[in-house]
Amino acid sequence: MNPEKDFAPLTPNIVRALNDKLYEKRKVAALEIEKLVREFVAQNNTVQIKHVIQTLSQEFALSQHPHSRKGGLIGLAACSIALGKDSGLYLKELIEPVLTCFNDADSRLRYYACEALYNIVKVARGAVLPHFNVLFDGLSKLAADPDPNVKSGSELLDRLLKDIVTESNKFDLVGFIPLLRERIYSNNQYARQFIISWILVLESVPDINLLDYLPEILDGLFQILGDNGKEIRKMCEVVLGEFLKEIKKNPSSVKFAEMANILVIHCQTTGEYDLIQLTAMCWMREFIQLAGRVMLPYSSGILTAVLPCLAYDDRKKSIKEVANVCNQSLMKLVTPEDDEPDEPKPVVQKQAEAKPEDSSAKQEGTASGGPDGSCDSSFGGSIGVFSPAGTERAPVTLHLDGIVQVLNCHLSDMAIGMMTRIAVLKWLYHLYIKTPRKMFRHTDSLFPILLQTLSDESDEVILKDLEVLAEIASSPAGQTDDAGPPDGPDLRVGHSELQVPTPGRASLLSTPGAKGLECSPSTPTMNSYFYKFMINLLKRFSSERKLLEVRGAFIIRQLCLLLNAENIFHSMADILLREEDLKFASTMVHTLNTILLTSTELFQLRNQLKDLRTPESRNLFCCLYRSWCHNPVTTVSLCFLTQNYRHAYDLIQKFGDLEVTVDFLTEVDKLVQLIECPIFTYLRLQLLDVKNNPYLIKALYGLLMLLPQSSAFQLLSHRLQCVPNPELLQTEDGLKAAPRSQNADSLSIDYAELLQHFERVQKKHLEVRHQRSGRGDHLDRRVVL
């Protein structure tokens, strides 16, 4: 500093003492400055006051010499003390040079700056509030200062400033929020602690409504909640808890929609501490329950966050339980009113009508990840994942595009947990029940994955999957006017767009020579997706034989409970009639026949077939018969079930022309075992009426003659030995009774034509076996007699 320079009104002694390295001498100079400024205040000499402050600021506090800077700081504090209540008029000039010194490399100087600012603020009190942002900015930096003395000094100043804010009703919260939002993302442990302490103070002031600005700082609070310091995490948890209490008290003033995005992000946070995810999930639970339908536009994002948590194990039991409540609460928000109006629409308009929803829901679709709607939930730290929900009072429209994308992605992910897959299927079922018309827009994209889910390892998942598929197949909203080709579906095609028969049109069995056959079931028809389902289910069984072997019967039996058993058997018989893979057709017919004869779910259908008294039951028999011809033994068992004993005998007579294999004899063996089961109790009792059931006995003897000397042979032989002598059973009424045909009510059936059909099918099977044998891949085991 130039000693010859004029620093008036500061005397040379004052200037010399301010530049001294000793604190005591600088303190003496400060007292002189205080005395000088008091005189100027008494004289109301503002010009000289400003000149003193400017000199101390420019020539000392901002000097290159460290001792000069220290002198300038104590001098500015002395000015503030001298000014008293008038210091508010000069606060900008007093504060700015002191704050500049906060960045000084010398820790002692930073401490003196902190001390000087403390004295300035203590005198000015509420007058410093217009300068609060710069003070807060400076303090936030000192809070992370490595020097303990500086940090201690900053804490004293911090407490003073908090007292001033608490006492005042003139705090500019609007102006402060941008700075708070910026500083809240600091990674420094002490800076975070400083921020949290200030939020707690502001939240406690009755005149400050920080809840209105919670969307601005909520993301930063959740970031701090993941801090490594236990004390900071605890403080942040307290702050969030206070905010949540306030939200519950005043839900009408809460900006739920603006914070939904933030919660979605942090509900997916995984790491060393589960506190972030658990807290965010608890907030989400409260938001859904308090805000209700306001949260619906964010459903896809919420589901992206919630669904994976449902598969957590006991180590994350708390998160799992809260996530389950979120899931259930969100599901309840979807009501039938969210569906489209039930108005008939021309088919040609379907594509055009789908476009508005596609465009309006495009942003929502990205909630499940990137622009392609994938399940990757890498939000990249950005909060603007969803479009704003608008005003909370506006009617909320449910767009399903994003929701269905999320559900589809989670169901497609084979690594996802069982409980999550079940929850996804429950959601799909719920949406098909509540909003069927909207959901059927997405059925074509969901159908393949729903069919694939039938191969899941869990029976519970398969049951829920079948419920969804059954609802798709039976919902009136799934009825379309698309008609398939006249000659039915081609099961060999690989594309997923399947042709569907027009409801009520002629059956797939309308082939030349199909006399007296109508293939529409007697029960009400299913919708257009029912045939798609049956066709694709059989295709899946064909391509995945293990599924048919392990789960085939289970799947079909459950479908018979969920849908109409007659429709299922009728449609599958239709489809199998045109199946070109004859080996699969034979296996599938055997499976269906076993289910028909043994499952309790098919009790009513069996009773319908036992007595062919109605045209509907006779048509069903004929439909099943033509497909059952793929397997000779199952055809006989069907005749036994329907009491067509004469035709059964005629069929067994034809067995002499068939190629008898071990597999064939095994099936005959199983049929004999089945005859001894409760299902065929009525058949065994009919053996008492020898005179009226001669062909039943002949058919059973025919089976006996086919069998080698085995346990089944002995079983059937013993049964036939129990057949009584007809002459011993004759009664007077019996002698007068007219002979009864095999089934008087089934005389309208052309059994000759059915027998010819059986011969044609078996001839085709024989040709296929010979072709395989010629290629060297014939696997049937011949019986060497």
Summary of the structure (lengths in Angstrom):
residues: 785
radius of gyration: 43.7
end to end distance: 125.7
largest distance: 154.0
contacts: 2488
relative contact order: 0.04
helix: 70%
strand: 0%
